[in-house]
């Protein structure tokens, strides 16, 4: 076996890279469930690049910390492919969290995907080594895989159990630690044999070239970390996302029928007396598995037109309704449901914030993570503001 030593300053740097990437990726996703779908997609992609790139950077900073008595270089295709697989699997985990219901099953699946990204990146990256041949012990492989899955699930559960600042910081610690623990656990059961130089050399990266690439990646992570940290700690950042500053909704229940009943008052600013409503509950039909069910209008945040039919946005799911948008407007109580756009009716008792955008506006719904910002047409802004008590 080839003996090696560690440069502990680079080991420490690898740990810092892991934690900075973990914080940046999780902070970027904070509050994005309230954004329009295109903005949400962009931030999920950015976060996947940061988290996946952080896993990759941590691994190769730690590999550069290993001092071998022989020349070491890396296969270019496997080295870059290991970054790609980490980004892809982390991205799939984020898609589950931000485009699907955050049910326990989906959170476990996302955590396993996250752990798979860590372990797959590690073994693919280390198999790209040239100059010596890594040899893995089976117990070490099994332990590393189990650690990756368990710590990945723990990271998702902590970071997404509640979307408060405290949970994001705690999720950062768990995710950052998981990358470090999985890497060094796998390395503990990995040996290296001398490898004769092949006659036909494939495209490869020397340690010096790899160091430059990893340093550039670390600079990008550091820069985005600083930008995310400034936004994260800014006074009032994210205050409109939830009744508790900086948070997002708790995990959503499994059925729309379990939705919490809304309050019957909208509180205008400046201490004015709230406008009281006496909503009339209407049973709205929706169809599923060739059956027709009914849901209370109080549990619906918005109705969106879809051709001759509509979709109902309940607390954790979108339901198909046979009514047209015109019929829904006619049947639902006018004191509660207001037309904001040719395609939308909103329940003002569920509106948690109103945002003016030049000659247009939007309504946001904090407890309905799957419902993007609902547009408000220019001609409907004033009636809606009056209904909201603004």
C-alpha positions as CSV (number, residue, x, y, z in Angstrom):
1,X,0.0,0.0,0.0
2,X,1.1,3.5,-0.7
3,X,1.6,5.6,2.5
4,X,0.4,9.2,2.6
5,X,0.2,12.1,5.0
6,X,-2.3,14.9,5.4
7,X,-1.8,18.6,5.2
8,X,-4.2,19.6,8.0
9,X,-4.5,23.2,6.9
10,X,-6.2,21.9,3.7
11,X,-8.3,19.5,5.7
12,X,-9.6,22.5,7.7
13,X,-10.2,24.4,4.4
14,X,-12.2,21.4,3.1
15,X,-14.4,21.5,6.2
16,X,-15.0,25.2,5.8
17,X,-15.9,24.8,2.1
18,X,-18.5,22.2,3.0
19,X,-20.2,24.3,5.6
20,X,-20.1,27.5,3.4
21,X,-21.7,25.6,0.5
22,X,-24.3,24.0,2.8
23,X,-25.4,27.4,4.2
24,X,-25.4,29.1,0.8
25,X,-27.5,26.4,-0.9
26,X,-30.0,26.2,1.9
27,X,-30.2,30.0,2.3
28,X,-30.8,30.5,-1.4
29,X,-33.9,28.3,-1.2
30,X,-35.4,30.2,1.8
31,X,-38.8,31.6,0.9
32,X,-38.8,30.6,-2.8
33,X,-42.1,28.7,-2.5
34,X,-43.8,32.1,-2.5
35,X,-42.1,33.1,-5.8
36,X,-43.4,32.7,-9.4
37,X,-42.5,29.3,-10.8
38,X,-39.7,30.6,-13.2
39,X,-37.9,32.4,-10.4
40,X,-38.3,29.3,-8.2
41,X,-36.7,27.1,-10.9
42,X,-33.8,29.5,-11.3
43,X,-33.1,29.5,-7.5
44,X,-33.4,25.7,-7.3
45,X,-30.8,25.4,-10.1
46,X,-28.5,27.9,-8.4
47,X,-28.8,26.1,-5.1
48,X,-28.1,22.7,-6.8
49,X,-25.0,24.1,-8.3
50,X,-23.8,25.5,-5.0
51,X,-24.6,22.4,-2.9
52,X,-23.4,19.9,-5.5
53,X,-20.4,22.0,-6.3
54,X,-19.7,22.3,-2.6
55,X,-19.7,18.5,-2.2
56,X,-17.3,18.2,-5.1
57,X,-15.0,21.1,-3.9
58,X,-14.9,19.7,-0.4
59,X,-13.9,16.2,-1.7
60,X,-11.1,17.5,-3.9
61,X,-9.7,20.0,-1.4
62,X,-9.5,17.0,1.0
63,X,-7.8,14.9,-1.8
64,X,-5.3,17.7,-2.4
65,X,-4.6,17.6,1.4
66,X,-3.2,14.1,0.9
67,X,0.6,14.1,0.3
68,X,1.6,11.0,-1.7
69,X,5.2,10.0,-2.4
70,X,4.3,9.5,-6.1
71,X,2.9,11.8,-8.7
72,X,-0.9,11.9,-8.6
73,X,-3.3,13.1,-11.3
74,X,-6.9,12.7,-12.2
75,X,-8.9,11.5,-15.2
76,X,-10.6,14.6,-16.6
77,X,-13.9,12.9,-17.6
78,X,-14.5,11.2,-14.3
79,X,-13.4,14.2,-12.3
80,X,-15.9,16.6,-14.0
81,X,-18.5,13.8,-14.2
82,X,-18.4,13.5,-10.4
83,X,-19.3,17.1,-10.1
84,X,-22.2,16.6,-12.5
85,X,-23.7,13.7,-10.7
86,X,-23.6,15.6,-7.4
87,X,-25.3,18.6,-8.9
88,X,-27.9,16.4,-10.6
89,X,-28.9,14.3,-7.5
90,X,-28.9,17.4,-5.2
91,X,-31.1,19.2,-7.8
92,X,-33.6,16.3,-7.8
93,X,-33.8,16.5,-4.0
94,X,-34.5,20.2,-4.2
95,X,-37.1,19.7,-6.8
96,X,-39.0,17.3,-4.5
97,X,-38.8,19.9,-1.7
98,X,-39.9,22.9,-3.7
99,X,-42.2,21.5,-6.4
100,X,-43.9,18.7,-4.5
101,X,-45.7,18.4,-1.2
102,X,-43.3,18.2,1.8
103,X,-44.7,15.0,3.1
104,X,-42.6,12.7,5.3
105,X,-42.2,10.3,2.3
106,X,-40.9,13.0,0.0
107,X,-38.6,14.4,2.7
108,X,-37.1,10.9,3.2
109,X,-36.7,10.5,-0.6
110,X,-35.1,13.9,-0.9
111,X,-32.7,13.0,1.9
112,X,-31.7,9.7,0.2
113,X,-31.1,11.6,-3.0
114,X,-29.0,14.1,-1.2
115,X,-26.9,11.3,0.5
116,X,-26.7,9.5,-2.9
117,X,-25.2,12.6,-4.4
118,X,-22.5,12.8,-1.7
119,X,-21.5,9.1,-1.9
120,X,-21.8,8.8,-5.7
121,X,-19.6,11.9,-6.1
122,X,-17.0,10.5,-3.7
123,X,-16.6,7.1,-5.3
124,X,-16.7,8.4,-8.9
125,X,-14.2,11.2,-8.1
126,X,-11.8,8.9,-6.3
127,X,-11.9,6.3,-9.1
128,X,-10.6,9.1,-11.3
129,X,-7.3,9.0,-9.5
130,X,-4.3,8.0,-11.6
131,X,-0.8,7.2,-10.4
132,X,-2.2,5.0,-7.6
133,X,-5.2,2.7,-7.5
134,X,-7.8,3.1,-4.7
135,X,-8.8,-0.1,-3.1
136,X,-12.1,-0.1,-1.1
137,X,-12.9,-2.4,1.8
138,X,-16.5,-3.7,1.7
139,X,-17.4,-2.7,5.4
140,X,-16.2,0.8,4.6
141,X,-18.4,1.1,1.5
142,X,-21.4,-0.1,3.4
143,X,-20.8,2.2,6.4
144,X,-20.2,5.2,4.1
145,X,-23.4,4.5,2.1
146,X,-25.5,4.1,5.3
147,X,-24.0,7.3,6.8
148,X,-24.7,9.2,3.6
149,X,-28.4,8.1,3.5
150,X,-29.0,8.7,7.2
151,X,-27.3,12.1,7.4
152,X,-28.9,13.2,4.1
153,X,-32.4,12.5,5.5
154,X,-31.4,14.2,8.8
155,X,-30.2,17.3,6.9
156,X,-33.5,17.5,4.9
157,X,-35.6,16.9,8.0
158,X,-33.9,19.6,10.0
159,X,-33.7,22.2,7.2
160,X,-37.3,21.6,5.9
161,X,-39.1,20.5,9.0
162,X,-39.7,24.2,9.6
163,X,-38.3,26.9,7.4
164,X,-37.1,29.2,10.1
165,X,-33.6,30.8,10.2
166,X,-32.8,28.5,13.1
167,X,-33.7,25.4,11.0
168,X,-31.6,26.6,8.1
169,X,-28.6,27.1,10.3
170,X,-29.1,23.7,11.9
171,X,-29.6,22.1,8.5
172,X,-26.3,23.8,7.4
173,X,-24.5,22.1,10.3
174,X,-26.0,18.7,9.5
175,X,-25.5,18.8,5.8
176,X,-22.0,20.3,6.0
177,X,-21.0,17.7,8.6
178,X,-22.5,14.9,6.5
179,X,-20.3,15.7,3.5
180,X,-17.2,15.7,5.8
181,X,-18.1,12.6,7.8
182,X,-19.0,10.5,4.7
183,X,-15.8,11.5,2.9
184,X,-13.4,10.7,5.8
185,X,-15.3,7.6,6.8
186,X,-14.9,6.2,3.3
187,X,-11.3,7.3,3.2
188,X,-10.6,5.4,6.5
189,X,-11.4,2.1,4.7
190,X,-9.6,3.0,1.5
191,X,-6.1,2.0,0.6
192,X,-3.9,2.9,-2.4
193,X,-1.8,0.6,-4.6
194,X,1.0,1.9,-6.9
195,X,-0.3,2.0,-10.5
196,X,2.0,1.8,-13.5
197,X,1.6,4.5,-16.0
198,X,-0.5,3.4,-19.0
199,X,1.0,3.5,-22.4
200,X,-1.9,5.5,-23.8
201,X,-2.7,8.3,-21.4
202,X,-6.3,9.7,-21.3
203,X,-7.0,13.4,-20.7
204,X,-5.9,14.1,-17.2
205,X,-5.5,16.8,-14.6
206,X,-2.3,17.3,-12.6
207,X,-2.6,18.2,-9.0
208,X,-1.6,21.8,-9.8
209,X,-4.3,22.2,-12.4
210,X,-6.9,20.6,-10.2
211,X,-5.9,22.9,-7.4
212,X,-6.6,25.9,-9.6
213,X,-10.0,24.6,-10.6
214,X,-10.9,23.8,-7.0
215,X,-9.7,27.2,-5.8
216,X,-11.9,29.0,-8.4
217,X,-14.9,26.9,-7.3
218,X,-14.1,27.7,-3.6
219,X,-13.9,31.5,-4.5
220,X,-17.4,31.3,-6.1
221,X,-18.7,29.5,-3.1
222,X,-17.2,32.0,-0.7
223,X,-18.7,34.9,-2.7
224,X,-22.2,33.5,-2.8
225,X,-21.8,32.6,0.9
226,X,-21.1,36.2,1.8
227,X,-24.0,37.5,-0.3
228,X,-26.3,34.9,1.2
229,X,-25.1,35.7,4.7
230,X,-25.7,39.4,4.3
231,X,-29.2,38.8,3.1
232,X,-29.9,36.2,5.7
233,X,-28.9,38.4,8.7
234,X,-30.3,41.6,7.3
235,X,-33.0,43.1,9.7
236,X,-36.4,42.1,8.6
237,X,-35.2,39.8,5.8
238,X,-38.0,37.3,5.0
239,X,-40.3,38.8,7.7
240,X,-43.3,38.6,5.3
241,X,-42.9,34.9,4.7
242,X,-44.5,33.7,7.9
243,X,-45.9,35.0,11.2
244,X,-42.6,34.1,12.8
245,X,-39.8,36.2,11.2
246,X,-37.8,34.4,8.7
247,X,-39.7,31.2,8.5
248,X,-41.8,29.3,6.0
249,X,-44.8,27.1,6.5
250,X,-44.6,23.9,8.5
251,X,-44.8,20.6,6.6
252,X,-48.2,20.4,5.0
253,X,-50.8,17.8,6.0
254,X,-51.8,15.1,3.6
255,X,-55.4,16.0,2.8
256,X,-57.1,19.2,1.9
257,X,-59.9,18.4,4.2
258,X,-57.6,18.9,7.1
259,X,-56.9,22.5,6.2
260,X,-57.1,25.0,9.0
261,X,-60.0,27.3,9.0
262,X,-59.1,30.9,8.1
263,X,-59.7,33.8,10.4
264,X,-62.7,36.0,9.7
265,X,-61.0,39.4,9.8
266,X,-58.5,41.2,7.6
267,X,-56.3,43.6,9.5
268,X,-55.5,46.8,7.6
269,X,-52.3,48.7,8.5
270,X,-51.9,51.8,10.6
271,X,-53.9,50.4,13.5
272,X,-57.2,50.8,11.7
273,X,-60.1,48.5,12.8
274,X,-60.2,45.3,10.9
275,X,-62.9,44.8,8.3
276,X,-65.2,42.0,9.4
277,X,-66.6,39.4,7.1
278,X,-69.3,36.8,7.5
279,X,-68.2,34.2,5.0
280,X,-70.8,31.8,3.7
281,X,-69.4,28.3,3.4
282,X,-70.0,26.8,0.0
283,X,-69.3,23.1,-0.8
284,X,-67.2,23.0,-4.0
285,X,-67.0,19.8,-6.1
286,X,-63.7,18.4,-7.2
287,X,-63.0,15.2,-9.1
288,X,-60.4,12.5,-8.4
289,X,-60.2,8.8,-9.5
290,X,-63.5,9.1,-11.3
291,X,-65.3,10.2,-8.2
292,X,-66.7,13.6,-7.1
293,X,-65.8,14.9,-3.7
294,X,-66.6,18.2,-2.0
295,X,-64.4,20.7,-0.1
296,X,-65.4,23.8,1.9
297,X,-64.8,27.1,0.2
298,X,-63.1,28.3,3.4
299,X,-60.2,25.8,2.7
300,X,-59.5,27.2,-0.8
301,X,-57.0,30.0,-1.3
302,X,-57.4,30.5,-5.0
303,X,-59.3,29.2,-8.1
304,X,-57.5,29.2,-11.4
305,X,-59.1,28.8,-14.8
306,X,-58.0,25.9,-17.0
307,X,-60.0,26.1,-20.2
308,X,-63.7,25.3,-19.4
309,X,-62.7,24.0,-16.0
310,X,-60.8,25.2,-12.9
311,X,-58.2,24.1,-10.4
312,X,-58.7,24.7,-6.7
313,X,-55.7,25.5,-4.5
314,X,-56.2,23.8,-1.1
315,X,-53.6,23.9,1.6
316,X,-51.4,21.2,0.2
317,X,-52.7,20.2,-3.2
318,X,-54.3,21.3,-6.4
319,X,-57.7,19.9,-7.1
320,X,-59.6,19.6,-10.4
321,X,-63.0,21.3,-10.3
322,X,-65.7,20.9,-13.1
323,X,-66.9,24.5,-12.6
324,X,-65.7,27.2,-15.0
325,X,-64.1,30.3,-13.6
326,X,-67.4,32.3,-14.3
327,X,-69.5,29.7,-12.5
328,X,-67.1,29.7,-9.6
329,X,-67.3,33.5,-9.4
330,X,-71.1,33.3,-9.4
331,X,-71.4,30.6,-6.8
332,X,-68.7,31.6,-4.3
333,X,-69.4,34.4,-1.7
334,X,-68.4,37.8,-3.1
335,X,-67.4,39.1,0.3
336,X,-64.7,36.4,0.4
337,X,-63.7,35.6,-3.2
338,X,-62.5,38.3,-5.5
339,X,-61.5,38.2,-9.2
340,X,-58.0,39.5,-9.5
341,X,-57.3,38.4,-13.1
342,X,-59.2,36.8,-15.9
343,X,-57.8,33.5,-14.8
344,X,-57.9,33.8,-11.0
345,X,-60.3,34.1,-8.0
346,X,-58.6,34.6,-4.6
347,X,-59.9,34.1,-1.1
348,X,-58.9,37.3,0.6
349,X,-59.0,35.6,4.0
350,X,-56.0,33.6,3.0
351,X,-54.0,36.5,1.4
352,X,-51.0,37.1,3.7
353,X,-49.3,39.9,1.7
354,X,-50.0,42.2,-1.2
355,X,-47.3,43.4,-3.5
356,X,-47.5,46.3,-5.9
357,X,-45.5,45.8,-9.2
358,X,-45.6,49.0,-11.2
359,X,-49.0,49.0,-13.0
360,X,-49.8,45.4,-11.7
361,X,-49.8,43.7,-8.4
362,X,-49.7,40.2,-6.8
363,X,-51.2,38.4,-3.9
364,X,-49.1,36.0,-1.8
365,X,-50.2,33.0,0.3
366,X,-47.7,31.9,2.9
367,X,-49.5,28.6,4.0
368,X,-49.9,27.4,0.4
369,X,-46.4,26.6,-0.7
370,X,-47.5,25.2,-4.1
371,X,-49.4,28.3,-5.0
372,X,-47.3,30.9,-6.8
373,X,-47.9,34.6,-6.5
374,X,-51.3,35.3,-8.0
375,X,-51.3,38.2,-10.5
376,X,-53.7,41.2,-10.0
377,X,-54.7,43.0,-13.2
378,X,-54.3,46.8,-13.2
379,X,-58.1,47.5,-13.4
380,X,-58.7,45.1,-10.4
381,X,-56.1,46.6,-8.1
382,X,-58.2,49.3,-6.4
383,X,-61.2,47.0,-5.7
384,X,-58.9,44.4,-4.2
385,X,-57.1,46.9,-2.1
386,X,-60.4,48.1,-0.7
387,X,-61.5,44.6,0.1
388,X,-58.2,44.0,1.9
389,X,-58.7,47.2,3.9
390,X,-55.6,48.9,2.3
